[in-house]
Amino acid sequence: MDIVDVAYNRMIIASLGGWVIAQALKIFLGVVREKRFNFRWLVETGGLPSAHASGVSALAVSVGINTGFDSAFFAISCVLAMVTMFDAQTLRRSVGQQAEILNKMLDDLYWKKQIGEDRIKEFLGHTPTEVMMGALLGIFLGILLGA
Protein backbone atom coordinates (compact mmCIF):
# COMPACT_ATOMS: atom_id res chain seq x y z
CA MET A 1 0.00 0.00 0.00
CA ASP A 2 1.31 3.42 -0.87
CA ILE A 3 -0.01 6.97 -0.91
CA VAL A 4 -1.37 6.50 -4.44
CA ASP A 5 -3.70 3.76 -3.18
CA VAL A 6 -5.05 6.09 -0.50
CA ALA A 7 -5.56 8.88 -3.04
CA TYR A 8 -7.77 6.58 -5.16
CA ASN A 9 -9.82 5.25 -2.24
CA ARG A 10 -13.40 6.19 -3.19
CA MET A 11 -14.54 6.06 0.43
CA ILE A 12 -11.91 8.60 1.54
CA ILE A 13 -12.69 10.79 -1.47
CA ALA A 14 -16.41 10.72 -0.63
CA SER A 15 -15.81 11.50 3.05
CA LEU A 16 -13.36 14.34 2.39
CA GLY A 17 -15.59 15.61 -0.42
CA GLY A 18 -18.55 15.70 1.96
CA TRP A 19 -16.57 17.70 4.50
CA VAL A 20 -15.06 20.13 1.96
CA ILE A 21 -18.34 20.78 0.13
CA ALA A 22 -20.25 21.34 3.39
CA GLN A 23 -17.56 23.75 4.63
CA ALA A 24 -17.62 25.57 1.27
CA LEU A 25 -21.42 25.87 1.48
CA LYS A 26 -21.10 27.39 4.97
CA ILE A 27 -18.63 29.96 3.64
CA PHE A 28 -20.83 30.75 0.64
CA LEU A 29 -23.94 31.14 2.82
CA GLY A 30 -21.95 33.34 5.24
CA VAL A 31 -20.82 35.63 2.42
CA VAL A 32 -24.39 35.89 1.10
CA ARG A 33 -25.79 36.54 4.58
CA GLU A 34 -23.16 39.02 5.81
CA LYS A 35 -22.03 40.45 2.46
CA ARG A 36 -18.38 39.95 3.40
CA PHE A 37 -15.80 37.18 3.73
CA ASN A 38 -14.53 36.08 7.15
CA PHE A 39 -11.37 33.93 7.28
CA ARG A 40 -12.64 32.30 10.49
CA TRP A 41 -15.27 30.49 8.44
CA LEU A 42 -12.49 28.30 7.03
CA VAL A 43 -11.90 26.60 10.39
CA GLU A 44 -14.86 27.40 12.65
CA THR A 45 -17.16 24.71 13.97
CA GLY A 46 -20.94 24.90 13.77
CA GLY A 47 -23.19 26.25 11.07
CA LEU A 48 -25.36 24.92 8.24
CA PRO A 49 -24.72 22.32 6.90
CA SER A 50 -22.73 20.29 9.40
CA ALA A 51 -19.42 19.28 7.82
CA HIS A 52 -19.06 16.56 10.45
CA ALA A 53 -22.42 15.02 9.53
CA SER A 54 -21.72 15.37 5.82
CA GLY A 55 -18.31 13.71 6.02
CA VAL A 56 -19.34 10.73 8.16
CA SER A 57 -22.58 10.19 6.22
CA ALA A 58 -20.69 10.19 2.92
CA LEU A 59 -18.23 7.73 4.44
CA ALA A 60 -20.96 5.38 5.68
CA VAL A 61 -22.86 5.39 2.38
CA SER A 62 -19.74 4.88 0.27
CA VAL A 63 -18.57 2.06 2.56
CA GLY A 64 -22.00 0.45 2.15
CA ILE A 65 -21.85 0.79 -1.63
CA ASN A 66 -18.32 -0.63 -1.84
CA THR A 67 -18.44 -3.39 0.80
CA GLY A 68 -22.16 -4.13 1.04
CA PHE A 69 -24.77 -2.71 3.38
CA ASP A 70 -24.69 -5.98 5.31
CA SER A 71 -20.92 -5.84 5.95
CA ALA A 72 -19.18 -5.26 9.28
CA PHE A 73 -17.39 -2.30 7.66
CA PHE A 74 -20.70 -0.58 6.93
CA ALA A 75 -21.94 -1.30 10.46
CA ILE A 76 -18.80 0.28 11.95
CA SER A 77 -18.97 3.36 9.72
CA CYS A 78 -22.72 3.73 10.34
CA VAL A 79 -22.29 3.63 14.13
CA LEU A 80 -19.38 6.10 13.83
CA ALA A 81 -21.66 8.42 11.86
CA MET A 82 -24.45 8.19 14.42
CA VAL A 83 -22.10 8.87 17.35
CA THR A 84 -20.49 11.81 15.54
CA MET A 85 -23.84 13.39 14.65
CA PHE A 86 -25.27 12.81 18.12
CA ASP A 87 -22.18 14.41 19.66
CA ALA A 88 -22.35 17.37 17.25
CA GLN A 89 -25.89 18.28 18.26
CA THR A 90 -25.83 17.42 21.96
CA LEU A 91 -22.50 17.54 23.79
CA ARG A 92 -20.82 20.20 21.66
CA ARG A 93 -23.99 22.28 21.62
CA SER A 94 -24.25 22.10 25.43
CA VAL A 95 -20.65 23.26 25.75
CA GLY A 96 -21.55 26.21 23.51
CA GLN A 97 -24.49 27.10 25.75
CA GLN A 98 -22.20 26.98 28.80
CA ALA A 99 -19.75 29.25 26.98
CA GLU A 100 -22.58 31.74 26.39
CA ILE A 101 -23.34 31.83 30.13
CA LEU A 102 -19.65 32.22 30.99
CA ASN A 103 -19.34 35.08 28.51
CA LYS A 104 -22.26 36.87 30.16
CA MET A 105 -20.51 36.44 33.51
CA LEU A 106 -17.26 37.78 32.02
CA ASP A 107 -19.15 40.79 30.65
CA ASP A 108 -20.49 41.54 34.11
CA LEU A 109 -17.03 41.25 35.64
CA TYR A 110 -15.40 43.27 32.85
CA TRP A 111 -17.74 46.21 33.18
CA LYS A 112 -16.95 46.30 36.90
CA LYS A 113 -13.25 46.51 35.86
CA GLN A 114 -12.26 43.38 37.75
CA ILE A 115 -10.85 41.25 34.89
CA GLY A 116 -9.92 41.50 31.20
CA GLU A 117 -12.27 40.66 28.33
CA ASP A 118 -11.36 37.22 26.95
CA ARG A 119 -14.44 35.71 25.38
CA ILE A 120 -15.08 32.00 24.95
CA LYS A 121 -16.37 30.73 21.59
CA GLU A 122 -20.04 30.04 22.15
CA PHE A 123 -21.23 28.24 19.05
CA LEU A 124 -19.44 24.89 19.04
CA GLY A 125 -22.15 22.43 18.13
CA HIS A 126 -24.96 22.04 15.63
CA THR A 127 -28.70 22.27 15.70
CA PRO A 128 -30.61 19.15 14.65
CA THR A 129 -31.45 20.87 11.34
CA GLU A 130 -27.78 21.58 10.63
CA VAL A 131 -26.90 17.95 11.33
CA MET A 132 -29.78 16.64 9.20
CA MET A 133 -28.81 18.85 6.26
CA GLY A 134 -25.18 17.77 6.61
CA ALA A 135 -26.24 14.12 6.72
CA LEU A 136 -28.41 14.49 3.60
CA LEU A 137 -25.56 16.22 1.78
CA GLY A 138 -23.20 13.45 2.86
CA ILE A 139 -25.57 10.69 1.77
CA PHE A 140 -25.94 12.32 -1.65
CA LEU A 141 -22.16 12.75 -2.00
CA GLY A 142 -21.52 9.23 -0.74
CA ILE A 143 -23.70 7.90 -3.54
CA LEU A 144 -22.19 10.27 -6.10
CA LEU A 145 -18.50 9.98 -5.15
CA GLY A 146 -18.35 6.66 -3.36
CA ALA A 147 -19.59 4.34 -6.09
Secondary structure, 3 states (H helix, E strand, C coil): CCHHHHHCCHHHHHHHHHHHHHHHHHHHHHHHHHCCCCHHHHCCCCCCCCHHHHHHHHHHHHHHHHHCCCCHHHHHHHHHHHHHHHHHHCHHHHHHHHHHHHHHHHHHHHHCCCCCCCCCCCCCCCCHHHHHHHHHHHHHHHHHHHC
